[in-house]
């Protein structure tokens, strides 16, 4: 989409602002799922992310023949609870905001982007 914006004959700046807002939200979602990579590298003591909680469970259970411990069950419950709002945010971003932005791209004469069903209308 960013490349399509660069090739759009009109409203280049307006579209780029919209793209940057979408890209920021996508980055926020990634951070919620995977954690803050920079803060982790700097050993800043960040809370566990959804992905790290699930990764811990996968590792623990793949190396065990026993049933899940209470800690495993609690970790899963926390990950499930933390993931639900992130999943809703991601669905909203993909199904509503990106879809609306693709329509805007078409309206401004941007070239085709993969997945843009509105281009065919």
VEXDREN-2710 file (C-alpha; in Angstrom, 1 decimal):
% VEXDREN-2710
k/r/px/py/pz
1/UNK/0.0/0.0/0.0
2/UNK/2.8/2.4/0.8
3/UNK/4.3/1.9/-2.7
4/UNK/0.8/2.4/-4.2
5/UNK/0.5/5.7/-2.4
6/UNK/3.8/6.9/-3.8
7/UNK/2.4/6.1/-7.3
8/UNK/-0.9/7.8/-6.7
9/UNK/-1.3/11.0/-8.8
10/UNK/-3.4/12.9/-6.2
11/UNK/-3.7/13.3/-2.4
12/UNK/-0.3/11.7/-1.8
13/UNK/0.2/13.4/1.6
14/UNK/-3.4/12.7/2.9
15/UNK/-3.1/9.0/2.0
16/UNK/0.4/8.7/3.6
17/UNK/-1.0/10.1/6.9
18/UNK/-3.7/7.5/6.8
19/UNK/-1.2/4.8/6.0
20/UNK/1.1/5.9/8.9
21/UNK/-1.9/5.7/11.4
22/UNK/-2.7/2.2/10.2
23/UNK/0.9/1.2/10.4
24/UNK/1.2/2.5/14.0
25/UNK/-1.8/0.6/15.1
26/UNK/-0.4/-2.6/13.5
27/UNK/2.9/-2.0/15.4
28/UNK/0.9/-1.6/18.6
29/UNK/-0.8/-5.0/18.0
30/UNK/2.6/-6.6/17.3
31/UNK/4.0/-5.2/20.5
32/UNK/1.0/-6.5/22.5
33/UNK/1.4/-10.0/21.1
34/UNK/5.2/-10.2/20.9
35/UNK/6.3/-7.7/23.5
36/UNK/8.6/-4.7/23.2
37/UNK/11.8/-6.1/21.5
38/UNK/13.9/-3.0/22.2
39/UNK/12.9/-2.9/25.9
40/UNK/13.7/-6.6/26.1
41/UNK/17.1/-6.1/24.5
42/UNK/17.9/-3.4/27.0
43/UNK/16.8/-5.7/29.8
44/UNK/14.2/-3.2/31.0
45/UNK/12.0/-5.7/32.8
46/UNK/8.9/-5.7/30.6
47/UNK/5.8/-7.7/31.5
48/UNK/5.4/-11.0/29.6
49/UNK/3.6/-10.7/26.3
50/UNK/0.9/-13.0/25.1
51/UNK/3.4/-14.7/22.7
52/UNK/5.9/-15.3/25.5
53/UNK/3.3/-16.8/27.8
54/UNK/2.2/-19.2/25.0
55/UNK/5.8/-20.0/24.1
56/UNK/6.5/-20.8/27.7
57/UNK/3.6/-23.2/27.7
58/UNK/4.5/-24.9/24.5
59/UNK/8.1/-25.4/25.6
60/UNK/7.1/-26.7/29.1
61/UNK/4.4/-29.1/27.7
62/UNK/6.5/-30.4/24.8
63/UNK/9.2/-31.5/27.3
64/UNK/6.8/-33.1/29.8
65/UNK/4.8/-36.3/30.0
66/UNK/2.7/-35.0/32.9
67/UNK/-0.5/-33.1/32.9
68/UNK/-0.4/-29.3/33.0
69/UNK/0.4/-27.8/36.3
70/UNK/-1.7/-25.2/38.0
71/UNK/1.0/-22.6/36.9
72/UNK/0.5/-23.8/33.3
73/UNK/-3.3/-23.5/33.6
74/UNK/-3.0/-20.0/35.2
75/UNK/-0.6/-18.9/32.5
76/UNK/-2.9/-20.1/29.8
77/UNK/-5.9/-18.3/31.4
78/UNK/-3.9/-15.0/31.5
79/UNK/-2.7/-15.4/27.9
80/UNK/-6.3/-16.1/26.8
81/UNK/-7.6/-13.1/28.7
82/UNK/-4.9/-10.8/27.3
83/UNK/-5.3/-12.1/23.8
84/UNK/-9.1/-11.5/23.4
85/UNK/-8.9/-7.7/23.2
86/UNK/-5.9/-7.8/20.9
87/UNK/-7.6/-10.2/18.6
88/UNK/-10.7/-7.9/18.4
89/UNK/-8.4/-4.9/17.7
90/UNK/-6.6/-6.9/14.9
91/UNK/-9.9/-7.9/13.4
92/UNK/-11.2/-4.3/13.4
93/UNK/-7.9/-3.1/11.8
94/UNK/-7.9/-5.7/9.1
95/UNK/-11.7/-6.0/8.3
96/UNK/-12.8/-2.4/8.8
97/UNK/-9.9/0.1/8.8
98/UNK/-7.7/-1.6/6.1
99/UNK/-10.8/-2.2/4.0
100/UNK/-11.9/1.4/4.2
101/UNK/-8.3/2.5/3.4
102/UNK/-8.2/0.3/0.3
103/UNK/-11.4/2.0/-0.9
104/UNK/-9.8/5.4/-0.4
105/UNK/-6.8/4.2/-2.4
106/UNK/-9.0/3.2/-5.3
107/UNK/-11.0/6.5/-5.0
108/UNK/-7.7/8.5/-5.3
109/UNK/-6.6/6.5/-8.3
110/UNK/-3.9/4.4/-6.6
111/UNK/-2.7/1.3/-8.5
112/UNK/-3.9/-2.1/-7.5
113/UNK/-2.6/-3.6/-4.2
114/UNK/-2.8/-7.3/-3.4
115/UNK/-6.0/-8.2/-1.7
116/UNK/-7.8/-5.1/-2.8
117/UNK/-11.2/-6.5/-3.8
118/UNK/-12.6/-3.0/-4.3
119/UNK/-10.2/-2.5/-7.2
120/UNK/-12.3/-5.0/-9.2
121/UNK/-15.6/-3.3/-8.5
END
